[in-house]
Amino acid sequence: MTTKDALGRLLDYTIWANHRAMRPTATLSVADFKRDLGSSHGGVRGTLTHMMAAEWIWLERWKGVSPTAPLFDEGEFKDVVALRERWKVIEDHRASWLRDLKPGDVGKVVRYRTLARQPFEAPLWQLVQHLANHSSYHRGQVVAMLRQLGAKPMATDMVVWDRKPKG
């Protein structure tokens, strides 16, 4: 098991790293932002949309709600600014949820259903770790696509975040 502070650390890191991955995305043309590069979620826009949707759905599950509707449609986001604005709402909502989380809730079992309605359960701390890992995996894909498109991505490793001055 882990602590509420440790969960907060993972979520803070995830936000920081996501923002760093999005900065060079803003330098892409709209056509490159939307371009399908054959990645698991198409291109940069599709992958970032998938990451954001996953962050939203896990937050809902942690709150006891298992959405069954399809996730966000990448077509909703004409550019990275529109995507970033939607993501900020999710980040703010998650920060509020974390503030209200009681330290003893970290080990509680979260019961949820997948989009295919399969039931699963796991301790909250494991699901938060999963979310951070999921985002890291897909950020790596975004970094590769940004390089492919000629943008210069920034390092998003956790150790880079740990080395930066806090405050």
N, C-alpha and C positions, 0 to 999 in steps of 0.2 A: 504494500500500500504506500501511498505518498500523502502529501499535505496539500491544503488549499493554496499555500504559497507556491508550491511546486507546480500545481496546475496553472496558477496565474502566470508563472514564469514561462511555461510552454505556450500559453495563449498570447502573452506579450511578444515573445519571440516570433510567433507565427505572423502576427500583425506587422511587426517590423520587417520581416523577410518578405512578406507579400508586397508591402509598400516598395521595398527596394527592387523587387522584380517588376513592378508596374512602372517605375520611373522611366527606364529605357523603352518600355512599351509605348509611352507617350510620344516618343520620337519617330515611331513608325507612321507611315502613311495609313490612311483609313483602309486602303486596299490591302496593305500588308497585315494590318491588324485583323482583318476579316479573312485573309487567305487561308484556305485549307491546305495544310502541309502534310496531310496523311498521318498525323499523330493520333494517339488514342482518342482525342476529342477534337480532331480536326487541326486547328491552328492555335495561335495565341489567344484569340478571343474565346474560342470554344473551351480551351483548357482553363483559362482564368474563370470563365463562367461556371465550369464544372467545380472548380475549387470553392468558389463562393457558394454555390448551391449546396455542396457538401457541408460547409461550415454552418449554413442555415439549417439544414435538415438535422444535423447532429445536435445543434442547440435546441431545436424543437423536441427531439427525442429525450434530451437530458431534462427537459421540463415536463416530460410525461406525455407528449403528443407525438404520434407516429404519422407524419404526412403520407398520403397515398397518391397524391397527384404527382404528375411529372414535375421535374425540377425546372429551373428557369430555362427559357429559350434564349440562346445566344443572340438571336435576331433582335431581341429587346435592346441590345446595347450597340448603338451606332458607332461609339468610340470608347476609348479607355476612360474618359471622364464620366460618361454615363454609368459604366460598370463600377467605377470607383465610388460614385455617389451611392449606389445601391449597397455596395459592400460596407460602406461606412455605417449605414443604418444597422446592419447585422452586427458589426463590431461593437457599436454602442449598446445594442440590446444584450449582447453577450457580456459586456463589461458590467452592466446592471445585474444580470443573472449571477455573475461571479461575486459581486459585492454582497449580494443577499445570500450566497451559499454559506451554510454553516459548516465549520470545520469537520464535524462528524458525517456530513453528507458525502465527503470524498470517497468513502468506501461503500456507499450504498449501491445496491444492485439496480441498474436501470433495465427495465423491461421495455422492449420496443419491437416494432415490426418493420421489416424492410419494405421497399416500394412494391415488392412482389408478395407482400403480406406474410412473409415467413417470420415466426416469432424467434427472438433471441434475447439474451440477457448477459450483462457483464457489469463489473464494478465501474462506477463513473470515472475513476482515475484511469482505467484502461482505455475507455472510450475517448477521453481527452488526449491521451498519448497517441491513440490511433489517428485522431484528427490532425495533430501536429505532424505525424509521420506522413499521412496522406498528402498534406499540403507540401511538405518537403519534396516528396516524390514528384509531384506535378510541377513544382517550381523548377526542378531540374529539367523537365521537359520544356518549360517556357524558356529557360536560359538557352537551351540548345536551339530552339526555334528563333530566338532573338539573334543569336549568332548567325544562323542561316540567313536571316533577313538583313544582316549587316549592322545591327544595333550592338552596342557594347553593354552587356549586362553587368550588374554589380554582384559582388559576392554576397550570398545569403546564408552562409554556414553559421550554425549556432555559435561556434567558437568566435567568429567575427563579432557577433552580437554581444557575447560575453566580454570581449576585449574593449568594447566602446565604453566611454565614460557614461555613467548612469546619472540621471537627474536633469 
